[in-house]
Amino acid sequence: MFDLRQDVPERIIDLAERYAYPEIAPASGICYTRASMSCSIDGASTRDDHSLDHSAGGNIAITAALRGLSDAIVVGSRTLATENYAAIAADSDFIGWRSRRRQRTTPVIVAISAALNLDPAADVWKSPGAMVFTCRNASQQRREALRAVGVRVVSCGEDTVDLKLALEFLAGTGLWRILVEGGPTLLGQFVRDDVLDELCLTVNPNLYGGPSPRILSSATESIVRMRPLHVLTDVDNNLYTRWVRR
């Protein structure tokens, strides 16, 4: 069994090495895109319309590592609201790692929202460099409300957000280590647009049943063939899997 307690310094270093991004940006000039999702043994991704419990010690350590290694945390507008995201703060465990790779002190929070139905008063916008990708037809009033609290609002596409354009924009600003935190609709778009490189999936040791959605929601079927890199576990019997494109 792998000791995933967050308070073990050697474990922080070990996780940073196990989940390290490539040392150089992809030659494609866009980004290396990793998604982090959770589900139950039977595939449920939510309970009561919220993500599964992330309070297990191993999950806390994995989440800290994935965030601490990334340049940008990308999230859909619905997930941003339902999960009540807080401002992103610097993690002291990863300051040295980030400095050696010339990364910002903290990852940038990036929201994807075609309709800009976002609360300008939300705490998450206090995050340094906060950014929103939207479409050109989005409400000008909502756009200005976000800009008024310091959010950078960028249009990518007419009626929907063009993820490839968004990723090109992020890479152009030096933010190429991407962590997608959901939800299922946004992950489905990354898969549909063929811009997902990796999936870190936590499987909790429960069966829930019911109508809960899967981790990926898409109107059209897409296939991304992947291979496993590792499977870790903790004292709470969670599984932490890492999959990359073949």
Wavefront OBJ file of the C-alpha trace (Angstrom):
o trace
v 0.000 0.000 0.000
v 1.276 3.452 -0.933
v 1.472 6.020 1.904
v -0.359 9.053 0.539
v -0.491 11.154 3.679
v 0.008 14.786 2.718
v 2.147 15.579 5.772
v 5.097 13.403 4.740
v 7.691 15.649 2.984
v 9.255 12.744 1.089
v 5.823 11.828 -0.240
v 5.324 15.315 -1.685
v 8.556 14.951 -3.667
v 7.587 11.441 -4.749
v 4.165 12.598 -5.986
v 5.726 15.523 -7.838
v 7.970 13.080 -9.692
v 5.193 10.550 -10.339
v 2.875 13.221 -11.773
v 5.433 15.500 -13.408
v 4.481 17.119 -16.702
v 6.852 16.816 -19.665
v 9.939 18.979 -19.171
v 9.287 20.924 -22.380
v 6.083 22.147 -23.992
v 4.508 20.007 -26.752
v 5.795 20.724 -30.258
v 2.202 21.378 -31.368
v 2.385 24.795 -29.742
v -0.754 24.318 -27.657
v -0.708 22.596 -24.255
v -0.247 19.334 -22.393
v -3.734 18.719 -21.035
v -4.421 16.554 -17.986
v -7.851 15.968 -16.467
v -8.570 15.036 -12.855
v -11.880 13.307 -12.097
v -13.457 11.014 -9.490
v -16.013 8.234 -9.603
v -17.353 5.326 -7.548
v -16.728 1.674 -8.378
v -19.959 1.644 -10.415
v -19.044 4.851 -12.285
v -21.050 7.485 -10.379
v -19.328 10.874 -10.672
v -21.575 12.842 -8.292
v -23.852 12.484 -5.278
v -26.616 15.033 -4.692
v -25.294 17.038 -7.663
v -21.861 17.481 -6.070
v -18.551 15.756 -6.722
v -17.727 12.772 -4.556
v -16.129 13.281 -1.133
v -12.490 14.350 -1.502
v -11.643 14.429 2.201
v -9.571 11.226 2.253
v -5.924 11.934 3.047
v -4.705 10.398 -0.185
v -7.084 12.449 -2.286
v -5.991 15.650 -0.580
v -2.351 14.850 -1.337
v -3.039 13.916 -4.979
v -5.129 17.054 -5.566
v -2.430 19.236 -4.027
v 0.199 17.634 -6.259
v -1.835 17.942 -9.458
v -2.594 21.595 -8.741
v 0.908 22.337 -7.516
v 2.448 21.083 -10.765
v 0.058 22.831 -13.175
v 0.231 26.225 -14.866
v -3.537 26.577 -15.169
v -6.600 24.942 -13.591
v -9.446 24.803 -16.118
v -13.033 24.347 -14.952
v -16.527 24.667 -16.392
v -18.915 27.340 -15.131
v -21.393 24.905 -13.534
v -18.687 23.048 -11.626
v -17.182 26.353 -10.537
v -20.504 27.330 -8.952
v -21.696 24.008 -7.510
v -18.315 23.193 -5.960
v -17.959 26.737 -4.555
v -14.352 27.206 -5.672
v -12.174 29.327 -3.403
v -9.296 31.569 -4.451
v -6.211 29.619 -5.546
v -3.323 30.153 -3.121
v 0.368 29.264 -3.373
v 1.302 25.832 -2.011
v 4.582 26.064 -0.075
v 5.370 22.408 -0.850
v 5.687 23.183 -4.564
v 7.268 26.650 -4.599
v 10.769 25.283 -5.208
v 9.577 22.858 -7.895
v 7.702 25.651 -9.686
v 10.596 28.089 -9.402
v 13.023 25.644 -11.029
v 10.619 25.302 -13.956
v 10.019 29.047 -14.194
v 6.341 28.686 -13.358
v 4.198 31.294 -11.653
v 3.941 31.028 -7.868
v 0.325 29.851 -8.205
v -1.569 28.190 -11.064
v -4.031 30.431 -12.884
v -7.731 29.620 -12.517
v -9.404 29.473 -15.944
v -13.178 29.199 -16.361
v -14.917 28.115 -19.566
v -18.310 29.786 -19.980
v -20.116 30.520 -23.240
v -22.953 32.402 -21.472
v -20.783 34.087 -18.802
v -23.273 33.049 -16.141
v -20.643 33.585 -13.450
v -20.851 35.448 -10.146
v -18.395 38.384 -10.194
v -18.470 38.416 -6.377
v -17.242 34.819 -6.053
v -14.103 34.325 -3.977
v -12.384 32.404 -6.785
v -11.782 35.626 -8.760
v -9.329 36.756 -6.101
v -6.927 34.201 -7.574
v -3.912 35.871 -9.237
v -4.333 36.060 -13.017
v -7.898 34.664 -13.056
v -9.189 34.210 -16.603
v -12.428 33.339 -18.415
v -12.792 32.019 -21.961
v -16.129 32.829 -23.548
v -17.600 33.426 -26.997
v -18.006 36.680 -28.915
v -21.801 36.614 -28.576
v -21.697 36.575 -24.776
v -23.311 39.371 -22.792
v -21.250 42.561 -22.808
v -22.674 43.515 -19.420
v -21.521 40.247 -17.832
v -18.164 40.608 -19.537
v -17.635 44.059 -18.028
v -18.767 42.907 -14.569
v -16.024 40.279 -14.533
v -13.408 42.670 -15.868
v -14.349 45.115 -13.109
v -13.086 42.624 -10.495
v -9.844 41.993 -12.367
v -10.751 38.914 -14.428
v -9.244 38.624 -17.903
v -12.061 37.774 -20.332
v -11.059 36.278 -23.687
v -13.357 35.427 -26.613
v -12.662 32.185 -28.484
v -15.401 31.406 -31.001
v -18.754 32.913 -31.964
v -21.465 30.939 -30.126
v -19.396 28.303 -28.310
v -15.934 28.310 -26.790
v -13.344 26.900 -29.185
v -11.080 24.880 -26.889
v -8.263 24.634 -29.395
v -8.124 28.429 -29.651
v -8.257 28.707 -25.861
v -5.368 26.260 -25.471
v -3.340 28.088 -28.108
v -3.930 31.319 -26.191
v -2.819 29.751 -22.894
v 0.288 28.254 -24.470
v 1.090 31.637 -25.977
v 1.174 33.137 -22.488
v 3.434 30.356 -21.202
v 0.642 28.434 -19.473
v 0.909 25.031 -21.127
v 0.679 22.588 -18.182
v -3.112 22.298 -18.002
v -5.209 20.631 -15.294
v -8.906 20.182 -16.166
v -11.083 19.688 -13.072
v -14.426 19.197 -14.802
v -17.214 18.844 -15.001
v -18.368 16.000 -17.253
v -19.595 18.307 -20.035
v -16.284 20.147 -20.257
v -14.338 16.873 -20.177
v -16.582 15.621 -22.967
v -15.661 18.666 -25.034
v -11.943 18.062 -24.486
v -12.375 14.479 -25.663
v -14.568 15.457 -28.621
v -12.026 18.068 -29.748
v -9.196 15.523 -29.303
v -7.163 17.745 -26.976
v -6.921 15.494 -23.902
v -3.492 13.976 -23.206
v -3.998 12.390 -19.805
v -6.613 11.399 -17.221
v -5.997 11.071 -13.474
v -9.009 9.160 -12.157
v -9.752 8.545 -8.497
v -12.024 5.558 -7.828
v -13.605 5.550 -4.382
v -14.456 2.161 -2.805
v -18.249 2.473 -2.889
v -21.250 1.436 -4.979
v -23.926 4.146 -5.284
v -26.357 3.188 -8.040
v -29.006 5.726 -9.022
v -28.972 8.124 -11.960
v -25.606 9.782 -11.328
v -23.775 10.930 -14.493
v -20.474 9.490 -15.686
v -17.253 11.499 -15.546
v -17.652 12.327 -19.235
v -20.765 13.694 -20.904
v -20.955 14.123 -24.673
v -23.699 14.079 -27.291
v -21.425 12.290 -29.741
v -19.272 9.201 -29.244
v -15.518 9.730 -29.309
v -12.687 7.304 -28.658
v -9.392 8.272 -27.056
v -7.246 5.181 -26.620
v -5.228 5.284 -23.408
v -2.790 3.178 -21.409
v -2.212 3.063 -17.633
v 0.943 4.533 -16.086
v 0.259 3.637 -12.466
v -2.329 2.706 -9.846
v -1.876 3.881 -6.238
v -4.013 3.188 -3.186
v -4.332 4.507 0.374
v -5.545 3.375 3.793
v -9.114 4.365 2.839
v -9.029 1.938 -0.129
v -9.284 4.647 -2.781
v -7.563 3.935 -6.103
v -5.576 6.662 -7.866
v -5.059 5.823 -11.530
v -3.083 7.697 -14.155
v -3.833 7.153 -17.857
v -2.074 8.666 -20.882
v -2.766 8.575 -24.591
v -1.320 5.628 -26.451
l 1 2 3 4 5 6 7 8 9 10 11 12 13 14 15 16 17 18 19 20 21 22 23 24 25 26 27 28 29 30 31 32 33 34 35 36 37 38 39 40 41 42 43 44 45 46 47 48 49 50 51 52 53 54 55 56 57 58 59 60 61 62 63 64 65 66 67 68 69 70 71 72 73 74 75 76 77 78 79 80 81 82 83 84 85 86 87 88 89 90 91 92 93 94 95 96 97 98 99 100 101 102 103 104 105 106 107 108 109 110 111 112 113 114 115 116 117 118 119 120 121 122 123 124 125 126 127 128 129 130 131 132 133 134 135 136 137 138 139 140 141 142 143 144 145 146 147 148 149 150 151 152 153 154 155 156 157 158 159 160 161 162 163 164 165 166 167 168 169 170 171 172 173 174 175 176 177 178 179 180 181 182 183 184 185 186 187 188 189 190 191 192 193 194 195 196 197 198 199 200 201 202 203 204 205 206 207 208 209 210 211 212 213 214 215 216 217 218 219 220 221 222 223 224 225 226 227 228 229 230 231 232 233 234 235 236 237 238 239 240 241 242 243 244 245 246
